[in-house]
Amino acid sequence: QVQLAESGGGLVQAGGSLRLSCTPSGRRFGLEAMAWFRQAPGKEREFVGAISHNGINTKYADSVKGRFTVERNSAKNTTYLQMNSLKVEDTAVYYCAAGIISQPRFLGDFRLYTSWGQGTQVTVSS
């Protein structure tokens, strides 16, 4: 069983930026897509963005397109979520996930991700 760890969360004013990091333990995730999900208090978990195992394909929720970017650095064994132009509505616990995804169109399906981090809190103030 593989463990993931997120970092980089915190408090930021609306319009600001944060970069979250996701680092797996034990081995490299060369065969897995990496994704970010978030869950706000009292609301359902929602997909944020993902990147394929080889870094060629990405997918984003409509709510974050043009503002958030998912990147992976194989040399550093780290996946990033760069968040720009943050809004109050982006406030949530952000989770990193890994899974073997067969097609790019499935990158946003949380049911296909088999490894998860513990989450990191992102709070955007007005």
Biotite code that builds the C-alpha atoms (Angstrom):
import biotite.structure as struc

atoms = struc.array([
    struc.Atom([0.000, 0.000, 0.000], chain_id="A", res_id=1, res_name="GLN", atom_name="CA", element="C"),
    struc.Atom([1.432, 3.345, -1.112], chain_id="A", res_id=2, res_name="VAL", atom_name="CA", element="C"),
    struc.Atom([1.177, 6.508, 0.927], chain_id="A", res_id=3, res_name="GLN", atom_name="CA", element="C"),
    struc.Atom([0.909, 10.064, -0.386], chain_id="A", res_id=4, res_name="LEU", atom_name="CA", element="C"),
    struc.Atom([1.656, 13.276, 1.460], chain_id="A", res_id=5, res_name="ALA", atom_name="CA", element="C"),
    struc.Atom([0.423, 16.761, 0.582], chain_id="A", res_id=6, res_name="GLU", atom_name="CA", element="C"),
    struc.Atom([1.999, 20.014, 1.658], chain_id="A", res_id=7, res_name="SER", atom_name="CA", element="C"),
    struc.Atom([1.776, 23.704, 0.876], chain_id="A", res_id=8, res_name="GLY", atom_name="CA", element="C"),
    struc.Atom([-1.678, 24.544, 2.146], chain_id="A", res_id=9, res_name="GLY", atom_name="CA", element="C"),
    struc.Atom([-2.385, 27.646, 4.144], chain_id="A", res_id=10, res_name="GLY", atom_name="CA", element="C"),
    struc.Atom([-4.218, 30.936, 4.316], chain_id="A", res_id=11, res_name="LEU", atom_name="CA", element="C"),
    struc.Atom([-4.175, 33.265, 1.336], chain_id="A", res_id=12, res_name="VAL", atom_name="CA", element="C"),
    struc.Atom([-6.144, 36.311, 0.272], chain_id="A", res_id=13, res_name="GLN", atom_name="CA", element="C"),
    struc.Atom([-8.456, 36.194, -2.717], chain_id="A", res_id=14, res_name="ALA", atom_name="CA", element="C"),
    struc.Atom([-6.525, 36.791, -5.908], chain_id="A", res_id=15, res_name="GLY", atom_name="CA", element="C"),
    struc.Atom([-3.375, 35.267, -4.492], chain_id="A", res_id=16, res_name="GLY", atom_name="CA", element="C"),
    struc.Atom([-1.520, 32.070, -5.305], chain_id="A", res_id=17, res_name="SER", atom_name="CA", element="C"),
    struc.Atom([-0.462, 28.845, -3.628], chain_id="A", res_id=18, res_name="LEU", atom_name="CA", element="C"),
    struc.Atom([1.417, 25.797, -4.798], chain_id="A", res_id=19, res_name="ARG", atom_name="CA", element="C"),
    struc.Atom([0.586, 22.435, -3.311], chain_id="A", res_id=20, res_name="LEU", atom_name="CA", element="C"),
    struc.Atom([2.969, 19.493, -3.458], chain_id="A", res_id=21, res_name="SER", atom_name="CA", element="C"),
    struc.Atom([2.265, 15.775, -3.421], chain_id="A", res_id=22, res_name="CYS", atom_name="CA", element="C"),
    struc.Atom([5.025, 13.301, -2.684], chain_id="A", res_id=23, res_name="THR", atom_name="CA", element="C"),
    struc.Atom([4.611, 9.525, -2.621], chain_id="A", res_id=24, res_name="PRO", atom_name="CA", element="C"),
    struc.Atom([6.524, 7.301, -0.252], chain_id="A", res_id=25, res_name="SER", atom_name="CA", element="C"),
    struc.Atom([8.130, 3.956, -0.947], chain_id="A", res_id=26, res_name="GLY", atom_name="CA", element="C"),
    struc.Atom([8.395, 4.101, -4.721], chain_id="A", res_id=27, res_name="ARG", atom_name="CA", element="C"),
    struc.Atom([7.930, 6.214, -7.783], chain_id="A", res_id=28, res_name="ARG", atom_name="CA", element="C"),
    struc.Atom([4.499, 6.371, -9.367], chain_id="A", res_id=29, res_name="PHE", atom_name="CA", element="C"),
    struc.Atom([5.640, 5.793, -12.901], chain_id="A", res_id=30, res_name="GLY", atom_name="CA", element="C"),
    struc.Atom([2.482, 3.973, -13.976], chain_id="A", res_id=31, res_name="LEU", atom_name="CA", element="C"),
    struc.Atom([-0.080, 6.089, -12.143], chain_id="A", res_id=32, res_name="GLU", atom_name="CA", element="C"),
    struc.Atom([-1.959, 9.209, -13.000], chain_id="A", res_id=33, res_name="ALA", atom_name="CA", element="C"),
    struc.Atom([-1.842, 11.849, -10.288], chain_id="A", res_id=34, res_name="MET", atom_name="CA", element="C"),
    struc.Atom([-4.857, 13.928, -9.356], chain_id="A", res_id=35, res_name="ALA", atom_name="CA", element="C"),
    struc.Atom([-6.082, 16.568, -6.975], chain_id="A", res_id=36, res_name="TRP", atom_name="CA", element="C"),
    struc.Atom([-9.502, 16.566, -5.340], chain_id="A", res_id=37, res_name="PHE", atom_name="CA", element="C"),
    struc.Atom([-10.976, 18.907, -2.784], chain_id="A", res_id=38, res_name="ARG", atom_name="CA", element="C"),
    struc.Atom([-13.746, 18.879, -0.238], chain_id="A", res_id=39, res_name="GLN", atom_name="CA", element="C"),
    struc.Atom([-15.277, 21.933, 1.373], chain_id="A", res_id=40, res_name="ALA", atom_name="CA", element="C"),
    struc.Atom([-17.027, 21.710, 4.755], chain_id="A", res_id=41, res_name="PRO", atom_name="CA", element="C"),
    struc.Atom([-20.448, 20.113, 4.396], chain_id="A", res_id=42, res_name="GLY", atom_name="CA", element="C"),
    struc.Atom([-20.011, 19.526, 0.671], chain_id="A", res_id=43, res_name="LYS", atom_name="CA", element="C"),
    struc.Atom([-19.174, 16.651, -1.623], chain_id="A", res_id=44, res_name="GLU", atom_name="CA", element="C"),
    struc.Atom([-15.690, 15.801, -2.755], chain_id="A", res_id=45, res_name="ARG", atom_name="CA", element="C"),
    struc.Atom([-14.987, 17.285, -6.160], chain_id="A", res_id=46, res_name="GLU", atom_name="CA", element="C"),
    struc.Atom([-12.382, 16.788, -8.826], chain_id="A", res_id=47, res_name="PHE", atom_name="CA", element="C"),
    struc.Atom([-9.874, 19.582, -9.350], chain_id="A", res_id=48, res_name="VAL", atom_name="CA", element="C"),
    struc.Atom([-7.271, 18.437, -11.849], chain_id="A", res_id=49, res_name="GLY", atom_name="CA", element="C"),
    struc.Atom([-5.142, 15.507, -12.927], chain_id="A", res_id=50, res_name="ALA", atom_name="CA", element="C"),
    struc.Atom([-2.175, 14.544, -15.038], chain_id="A", res_id=51, res_name="ILE", atom_name="CA", element="C"),
    struc.Atom([-1.520, 11.251, -16.798], chain_id="A", res_id=52, res_name="SER", atom_name="CA", element="C"),
    struc.Atom([1.273, 8.885, -15.858], chain_id="A", res_id=53, res_name="HIS", atom_name="CA", element="C"),
    struc.Atom([3.530, 10.213, -18.605], chain_id="A", res_id=54, res_name="ASN", atom_name="CA", element="C"),
    struc.Atom([2.606, 13.861, -18.157], chain_id="A", res_id=55, res_name="GLY", atom_name="CA", element="C"),
    struc.Atom([1.126, 14.141, -21.635], chain_id="A", res_id=56, res_name="ILE", atom_name="CA", element="C"),
    struc.Atom([-2.541, 14.504, -20.733], chain_id="A", res_id=57, res_name="ASN", atom_name="CA", element="C"),
    struc.Atom([-4.173, 16.811, -18.234], chain_id="A", res_id=58, res_name="THR", atom_name="CA", element="C"),
    struc.Atom([-7.759, 17.354, -17.190], chain_id="A", res_id=59, res_name="LYS", atom_name="CA", element="C"),
    struc.Atom([-9.325, 20.098, -15.109], chain_id="A", res_id=60, res_name="TYR", atom_name="CA", element="C"),
    struc.Atom([-12.638, 20.923, -13.574], chain_id="A", res_id=61, res_name="ALA", atom_name="CA", element="C"),
    struc.Atom([-14.387, 23.786, -15.327], chain_id="A", res_id=62, res_name="ASP", atom_name="CA", element="C"),
    struc.Atom([-14.306, 25.802, -12.130], chain_id="A", res_id=63, res_name="SER", atom_name="CA", element="C"),
    struc.Atom([-10.499, 25.941, -12.096], chain_id="A", res_id=64, res_name="VAL", atom_name="CA", element="C"),
    struc.Atom([-9.578, 25.975, -15.791], chain_id="A", res_id=65, res_name="LYS", atom_name="CA", element="C"),
    struc.Atom([-7.223, 28.798, -16.587], chain_id="A", res_id=66, res_name="GLY", atom_name="CA", element="C"),
    struc.Atom([-6.378, 29.300, -12.921], chain_id="A", res_id=67, res_name="ARG", atom_name="CA", element="C"),
    struc.Atom([-4.953, 25.980, -11.713], chain_id="A", res_id=68, res_name="PHE", atom_name="CA", element="C"),
    struc.Atom([-2.232, 23.850, -13.255], chain_id="A", res_id=69, res_name="THR", atom_name="CA", element="C"),
    struc.Atom([-1.205, 20.286, -12.421], chain_id="A", res_id=70, res_name="VAL", atom_name="CA", element="C"),
    struc.Atom([2.417, 19.418, -13.068], chain_id="A", res_id=71, res_name="GLU", atom_name="CA", element="C"),
    struc.Atom([4.623, 16.474, -12.251], chain_id="A", res_id=72, res_name="ARG", atom_name="CA", element="C"),
    struc.Atom([8.363, 16.373, -11.894], chain_id="A", res_id=73, res_name="ASN", atom_name="CA", element="C"),
    struc.Atom([9.656, 12.836, -12.194], chain_id="A", res_id=74, res_name="SER", atom_name="CA", element="C"),
    struc.Atom([13.160, 13.771, -11.082], chain_id="A", res_id=75, res_name="ALA", atom_name="CA", element="C"),
    struc.Atom([11.791, 15.150, -7.820], chain_id="A", res_id=76, res_name="LYS", atom_name="CA", element="C"),
    struc.Atom([9.091, 12.474, -7.586], chain_id="A", res_id=77, res_name="ASN", atom_name="CA", element="C"),
    struc.Atom([6.595, 15.220, -6.877], chain_id="A", res_id=78, res_name="THR", atom_name="CA", element="C"),
    struc.Atom([3.285, 16.379, -8.315], chain_id="A", res_id=79, res_name="THR", atom_name="CA", element="C"),
    struc.Atom([2.226, 19.997, -7.952], chain_id="A", res_id=80, res_name="TYR", atom_name="CA", element="C"),
    struc.Atom([-0.999, 21.929, -8.005], chain_id="A", res_id=81, res_name="LEU", atom_name="CA", element="C"),
    struc.Atom([-0.289, 25.545, -8.880], chain_id="A", res_id=82, res_name="GLN", atom_name="CA", element="C"),
    struc.Atom([-3.263, 27.664, -7.870], chain_id="A", res_id=83, res_name="MET", atom_name="CA", element="C"),
    struc.Atom([-3.539, 31.227, -9.130], chain_id="A", res_id=84, res_name="ASN", atom_name="CA", element="C"),
    struc.Atom([-6.270, 33.846, -8.893], chain_id="A", res_id=85, res_name="SER", atom_name="CA", element="C"),
    struc.Atom([-7.682, 32.091, -5.866], chain_id="A", res_id=86, res_name="LEU", atom_name="CA", element="C"),
    struc.Atom([-11.292, 32.654, -4.907], chain_id="A", res_id=87, res_name="LYS", atom_name="CA", element="C"),
    struc.Atom([-13.083, 32.253, -1.606], chain_id="A", res_id=88, res_name="VAL", atom_name="CA", element="C"),
    struc.Atom([-14.945, 29.343, -3.200], chain_id="A", res_id=89, res_name="GLU", atom_name="CA", element="C"),
    struc.Atom([-11.635, 27.478, -3.514], chain_id="A", res_id=90, res_name="ASP", atom_name="CA", element="C"),
    struc.Atom([-11.493, 27.059, 0.262], chain_id="A", res_id=91, res_name="THR", atom_name="CA", element="C"),
    struc.Atom([-11.354, 23.329, 0.978], chain_id="A", res_id=92, res_name="ALA", atom_name="CA", element="C"),
    struc.Atom([-9.213, 20.451, 2.096], chain_id="A", res_id=93, res_name="VAL", atom_name="CA", element="C"),
    struc.Atom([-7.160, 19.415, -0.912], chain_id="A", res_id=94, res_name="TYR", atom_name="CA", element="C"),
    struc.Atom([-6.278, 15.766, -1.446], chain_id="A", res_id=95, res_name="TYR", atom_name="CA", element="C"),
    struc.Atom([-3.698, 14.180, -3.671], chain_id="A", res_id=96, res_name="CYS", atom_name="CA", element="C"),
    struc.Atom([-4.534, 10.837, -5.280], chain_id="A", res_id=97, res_name="ALA", atom_name="CA", element="C"),
    struc.Atom([-2.834, 8.276, -7.498], chain_id="A", res_id=98, res_name="ALA", atom_name="CA", element="C"),
    struc.Atom([-4.247, 5.568, -9.720], chain_id="A", res_id=99, res_name="GLY", atom_name="CA", element="C"),
    struc.Atom([-3.836, 3.662, -12.938], chain_id="A", res_id=100, res_name="ILE", atom_name="CA", element="C"),
    struc.Atom([-6.158, 5.366, -15.412], chain_id="A", res_id=101, res_name="ILE", atom_name="CA", element="C"),
    struc.Atom([-6.733, 3.737, -18.784], chain_id="A", res_id=102, res_name="SER", atom_name="CA", element="C"),
    struc.Atom([-7.924, 6.759, -20.765], chain_id="A", res_id=103, res_name="GLN", atom_name="CA", element="C"),
    struc.Atom([-7.599, 10.528, -20.307], chain_id="A", res_id=104, res_name="PRO", atom_name="CA", element="C"),
    struc.Atom([-11.372, 10.953, -20.161], chain_id="A", res_id=105, res_name="ARG", atom_name="CA", element="C"),
    struc.Atom([-11.416, 8.973, -16.910], chain_id="A", res_id=106, res_name="PHE", atom_name="CA", element="C"),
    struc.Atom([-8.870, 11.131, -15.098], chain_id="A", res_id=107, res_name="LEU", atom_name="CA", element="C"),
    struc.Atom([-11.547, 12.861, -13.031], chain_id="A", res_id=108, res_name="GLY", atom_name="CA", element="C"),
    struc.Atom([-13.233, 9.756, -11.630], chain_id="A", res_id=109, res_name="ASP", atom_name="CA", element="C"),
    struc.Atom([-12.360, 9.486, -7.943], chain_id="A", res_id=110, res_name="PHE", atom_name="CA", element="C"),
    struc.Atom([-13.403, 5.829, -7.880], chain_id="A", res_id=111, res_name="ARG", atom_name="CA", element="C"),
    struc.Atom([-10.401, 4.912, -10.011], chain_id="A", res_id=112, res_name="LEU", atom_name="CA", element="C"),
    struc.Atom([-7.831, 6.322, -7.616], chain_id="A", res_id=113, res_name="TYR", atom_name="CA", element="C"),
    struc.Atom([-6.398, 3.809, -5.189], chain_id="A", res_id=114, res_name="THR", atom_name="CA", element="C"),
    struc.Atom([-3.938, 5.839, -3.121], chain_id="A", res_id=115, res_name="SER", atom_name="CA", element="C"),
    struc.Atom([-4.746, 9.014, -1.230], chain_id="A", res_id=116, res_name="TRP", atom_name="CA", element="C"),
    struc.Atom([-3.047, 11.563, 0.938], chain_id="A", res_id=117, res_name="GLY", atom_name="CA", element="C"),
    struc.Atom([-4.340, 12.915, 4.219], chain_id="A", res_id=118, res_name="GLN", atom_name="CA", element="C"),
    struc.Atom([-5.212, 16.326, 2.809], chain_id="A", res_id=119, res_name="GLY", atom_name="CA", element="C"),
    struc.Atom([-3.986, 19.864, 3.278], chain_id="A", res_id=120, res_name="THR", atom_name="CA", element="C"),
    struc.Atom([-6.168, 22.830, 4.172], chain_id="A", res_id=121, res_name="GLN", atom_name="CA", element="C"),
    struc.Atom([-6.439, 25.769, 1.793], chain_id="A", res_id=122, res_name="VAL", atom_name="CA", element="C"),
    struc.Atom([-8.303, 28.794, 3.088], chain_id="A", res_id=123, res_name="THR", atom_name="CA", element="C"),
    struc.Atom([-8.947, 31.812, 0.881], chain_id="A", res_id=124, res_name="VAL", atom_name="CA", element="C"),
    struc.Atom([-10.038, 34.987, 2.608], chain_id="A", res_id=125, res_name="SER", atom_name="CA", element="C"),
    struc.Atom([-12.012, 37.808, 1.024], chain_id="A", res_id=126, res_name="SER", atom_name="CA", element="C"),
])
